[in-house]
Structures are given as structure tokens and as C-alpha cells.
């Protein structure tokens, strides 16, 4: 490419008929995609679905993968808020937005049940913007008045999107919220996942005035 040699690797996921699906081709493709992500994550090159006995690849989680897009489109996700207290003054200084999924069959699901799957399926970006938009809609008056900050968890993969800062700025400006009232909580492994992309995005967000903190994604335990 442009005179430079590139080293290319392939990750292959395999699902077998009829063991892994007999109703439709999409079922086999979906399960092969899960196996492909395992091969990619393990750097093994190839993975077969029947060899995957880890909990994250049970039928329940395969069902969640299939339901993610429909759940996001039909309003099954909602946001709850955890107060952030200043113990010295005994007052609330902010809130943290925590996404939840009201699954029609499996009931209320916490982030630990679907965040990693949203990353695998490429839905973590729209999910993040949904959480941010809903939180701003419900708390904009308190945020614009400077009374409270809003903390939102950000997945490492979300920060690989070069358009993320512009989307966040547009969401803030449309609701009259200063960037300084938004806190993005980021996982420790963020920089290591893709240093150039992550650093560029973080730098832009910092220049906008958005606050950045280190956090364990989805657990509400900042460090």
C-alpha cells in the first residue's frame, strides 16, 4: 500500500451444520461470527464453535447478540443514575449514568451481560450516544446551571471513532450544557488497545473541556 509492505492476518470462525443451526443460514453465520471474534481475541487464527465451552458463548449470550440491535431500535434500553457525593460537604456533586436493558424475555440485564457483546457487534457506539443523549435530556437544567456533573462510561472501542468528539460536542451544544459538566469514565486498558487513535480522541475531548477519569467500565468504581 503506497509502496509499503503490510503484514495481514486472518481470523476465521467456523460453525457446523446441522449441529449449530438447522433453521436458517443466518443462525450459522451468527455463530460463526462469534467464533471469529474468539479467534481474533485469542490470536489463534481459527476457532470452531463446538470447541467453545466458555460461559460467554452459551446459547443465552448468542441470543443476546441477536437481540441487541432490535433492543436498541425499540427502546428496550434505559438509564439509571448513581449519585456522586462529596463527603466533606455532604452534598451531591454529580451523577453517573448507568445503562440497563429491559430484555423482553430475559428481564432486566446489567451492563456486564451485554457491553462486551455490543463491542463485538459494533453497536457500542450507538449505545454510548443513546446513554449520553438520554442523560443530557434528563439532567440538562442542573448541568447547564453548574450544579451537577454527569459521568458517562466510555468503551475503548468508542474512542477509536474519530467523529466521537464532534458528536459529543453537538449533543452538549444542542442542550446548552458546558463541556466541563461532562465526565467521561474510561477503562485502564484504553491506551494500550490502540494508542494513536485513543490519544488523538482523548486530546480532542480534553481540549473541548470535557473531564476525563479512569474507571472500570460498567462497574461504577472510579479510580
C-alpha positions as CSV (number, residue, x, y, z in Angstrom):
1,X,0.0,0.0,0.0
2,X,1.6,3.3,-1.2
3,X,4.8,1.3,-1.7
4,X,4.8,-0.1,1.8
5,X,4.5,-3.8,2.6
6,X,1.7,-4.8,5.0
7,X,1.6,-7.9,7.1
8,X,-2.0,-9.2,7.0
9,X,-3.6,-11.8,9.3
10,X,-6.9,-13.6,9.0
11,X,-9.2,-14.7,11.8
12,X,-11.6,-17.5,10.9
13,X,-14.7,-18.6,12.8
14,X,-16.4,-21.9,12.0
15,X,-19.9,-23.1,12.7
16,X,-21.1,-26.5,11.5
17,X,-24.4,-27.7,10.0
18,X,-26.6,-29.2,11.5
19,X,-25.1,-29.1,15.0
20,X,-25.1,-25.3,15.3
21,X,-28.1,-24.4,13.3
22,X,-30.7,-26.0,11.1
23,X,-33.4,-23.4,10.8
24,X,-31.7,-20.7,8.6
25,X,-28.4,-19.6,7.2
26,X,-28.3,-16.5,9.4
27,X,-28.1,-18.7,12.5
28,X,-24.9,-20.4,11.3
29,X,-23.4,-17.0,10.2
30,X,-24.2,-15.5,13.6
31,X,-22.5,-18.4,15.4
32,X,-19.5,-18.4,13.1
33,X,-19.1,-14.7,13.8
34,X,-18.9,-15.4,17.5
35,X,-16.2,-18.0,16.8
36,X,-14.4,-15.5,14.6
37,X,-14.2,-13.0,17.5
38,X,-12.8,-15.7,19.8
39,X,-10.1,-16.5,17.2
40,X,-9.3,-12.8,16.9
41,X,-9.1,-12.3,20.7
42,X,-7.0,-15.4,21.3
43,X,-4.8,-14.7,18.3
44,X,-5.3,-18.3,17.3
45,X,-6.2,-17.6,13.7
46,X,-9.1,-20.1,13.7
47,X,-11.8,-21.2,16.2
48,X,-14.7,-23.7,15.9
49,X,-17.9,-23.0,17.7
50,X,-18.2,-26.6,19.1
51,X,-14.8,-26.1,20.9
52,X,-16.1,-23.0,22.7
53,X,-17.2,-24.1,26.2
54,X,-16.7,-20.8,28.0
55,X,-19.8,-19.1,29.5
56,X,-19.7,-16.1,27.3
57,X,-20.6,-18.3,24.3
58,X,-23.6,-20.1,25.6
59,X,-26.9,-20.1,23.8
60,X,-28.1,-17.3,26.1
61,X,-25.3,-15.0,25.1
62,X,-25.8,-15.9,21.4
63,X,-29.4,-14.9,21.8
64,X,-28.4,-11.5,23.4
65,X,-26.2,-10.8,20.4
66,X,-29.1,-11.4,18.0
67,X,-31.4,-9.2,20.1
68,X,-29.1,-6.2,20.7
69,X,-30.0,-4.2,17.5
70,X,-33.7,-4.8,18.0
71,X,-33.5,-3.8,21.6
72,X,-31.7,-0.5,20.8
73,X,-34.2,0.3,18.0
74,X,-37.3,-0.5,20.0
75,X,-36.4,1.4,23.2
76,X,-35.7,-1.5,25.5
77,X,-32.6,0.2,26.9
78,X,-32.9,2.8,29.7
79,X,-30.6,4.8,32.0
80,X,-30.4,4.8,35.8
81,X,-28.4,7.3,37.8
82,X,-26.0,6.8,40.7
83,X,-25.3,9.9,42.8
84,X,-21.7,11.1,43.3
85,X,-21.4,12.6,46.8
86,X,-18.9,15.0,48.3
87,X,-18.4,13.5,51.8
88,X,-16.8,16.7,53.1
89,X,-19.8,18.9,52.3
90,X,-22.4,16.0,52.4
91,X,-23.8,17.2,49.1
92,X,-24.3,15.7,45.7
93,X,-21.8,17.0,43.2
94,X,-22.8,14.8,40.2
95,X,-24.5,11.7,38.9
96,X,-23.3,8.7,36.9
97,X,-25.3,7.4,34.0
98,X,-25.6,3.6,34.0
99,X,-27.3,1.8,31.1
100,X,-29.7,-1.1,31.7
101,X,-31.5,-3.4,29.3
102,X,-35.1,-4.4,29.8
103,X,-35.0,-7.6,27.7
104,X,-38.5,-8.9,26.8
105,X,-37.6,-12.5,27.6
106,X,-34.7,-12.4,30.0
107,X,-35.8,-9.4,32.1
108,X,-33.5,-6.7,33.4
109,X,-29.9,-7.1,32.3
110,X,-26.9,-5.2,33.7
111,X,-24.0,-3.9,31.6
112,X,-21.9,-6.9,32.3
113,X,-24.3,-9.0,30.3
114,X,-24.1,-7.1,27.1
115,X,-21.4,-4.4,26.9
116,X,-18.7,-6.8,25.6
117,X,-21.2,-8.2,23.1
118,X,-22.1,-4.7,22.0
119,X,-18.4,-4.1,21.3
120,X,-18.2,-7.3,19.3
121,X,-21.2,-6.5,17.1
122,X,-20.2,-2.8,16.5
123,X,-23.2,-1.5,18.5
124,X,-21.3,0.1,21.3
125,X,-21.1,3.5,19.6
126,X,-24.8,4.0,19.1
127,X,-25.4,2.6,22.6
128,X,-23.0,5.1,24.1
129,X,-24.6,8.0,22.2
130,X,-28.0,6.8,23.4
131,X,-26.9,6.9,27.0
132,X,-25.3,10.3,26.6
133,X,-28.3,11.7,24.9
134,X,-30.8,10.4,27.4
135,X,-28.7,11.6,30.4
136,X,-28.4,15.1,28.9
137,X,-32.1,15.3,28.1
138,X,-33.0,14.4,31.7
139,X,-30.3,16.4,33.5
140,X,-29.5,19.4,31.2
141,X,-31.0,22.1,33.5
142,X,-28.9,21.0,36.5
143,X,-25.8,20.6,34.3
144,X,-26.1,23.9,32.5
145,X,-26.6,25.6,35.8
146,X,-23.3,24.2,37.0
147,X,-24.9,22.4,39.9
148,X,-24.1,18.8,38.8
149,X,-21.7,17.0,36.6
150,X,-22.7,13.9,34.5
151,X,-20.4,10.9,34.3
152,X,-20.8,8.5,31.4
153,X,-18.8,5.3,30.8
154,X,-16.9,5.1,27.5
155,X,-15.8,1.8,25.9
156,X,-12.2,1.7,24.5
157,X,-13.6,0.9,21.0
158,X,-15.8,4.0,21.1
159,X,-12.7,6.2,21.4
160,X,-11.4,4.7,18.1
161,X,-14.1,6.7,16.3
162,X,-12.6,9.9,15.0
163,X,-16.0,11.6,14.9
164,X,-16.8,10.9,18.6
165,X,-15.7,14.4,19.8
166,X,-17.8,16.2,17.3
167,X,-20.8,14.1,18.2
168,X,-20.4,14.7,21.9
169,X,-19.9,18.5,21.3
170,X,-23.1,18.6,19.2
171,X,-25.0,16.8,21.8
172,X,-23.8,19.2,24.5
173,X,-24.4,22.4,22.5
174,X,-27.9,21.4,21.4
175,X,-28.9,21.2,25.0
176,X,-26.9,24.2,26.3
177,X,-24.6,22.1,28.5
178,X,-21.0,23.3,29.0
179,X,-18.4,20.5,28.2
180,X,-16.9,21.0,31.7
181,X,-20.0,19.4,33.2
182,X,-19.5,16.1,31.3
183,X,-17.2,13.5,32.8
184,X,-16.1,10.5,30.6
185,X,-15.0,7.4,32.6
186,X,-12.5,5.3,30.7
187,X,-11.1,1.8,31.3
188,X,-7.5,1.3,32.2
189,X,-6.7,-0.7,29.1
190,X,-7.8,2.1,26.8
191,X,-4.5,3.5,25.7
192,X,-3.0,0.0,25.1
193,X,-5.8,-1.0,22.8
194,X,-4.9,1.5,20.1
195,X,-2.5,4.2,21.3
196,X,-2.6,6.6,18.3
197,X,-6.4,6.6,17.8
198,X,-7.1,6.7,21.6
199,X,-4.6,9.5,22.3
200,X,-5.9,11.7,19.4
201,X,-9.5,11.3,20.6
202,X,-8.7,11.9,24.3
203,X,-6.6,15.0,23.4
204,X,-9.5,16.5,21.4
205,X,-12.0,15.8,24.2
206,X,-9.7,17.4,26.7
207,X,-9.2,20.5,24.5
208,X,-13.0,20.8,24.3
209,X,-13.1,21.0,28.1
210,X,-14.6,17.5,28.8
211,X,-13.3,15.9,32.0
212,X,-11.6,12.5,31.8
213,X,-11.2,10.0,34.6
214,X,-10.0,6.4,34.8
215,X,-12.7,3.8,35.6
216,X,-13.5,0.1,35.5
217,X,-16.1,0.1,32.7
218,X,-19.7,-0.6,33.8
219,X,-18.9,-1.1,37.4
220,X,-19.3,2.4,38.7
221,X,-15.9,2.2,40.6
222,X,-13.7,5.1,39.5
223,X,-10.0,5.1,40.4
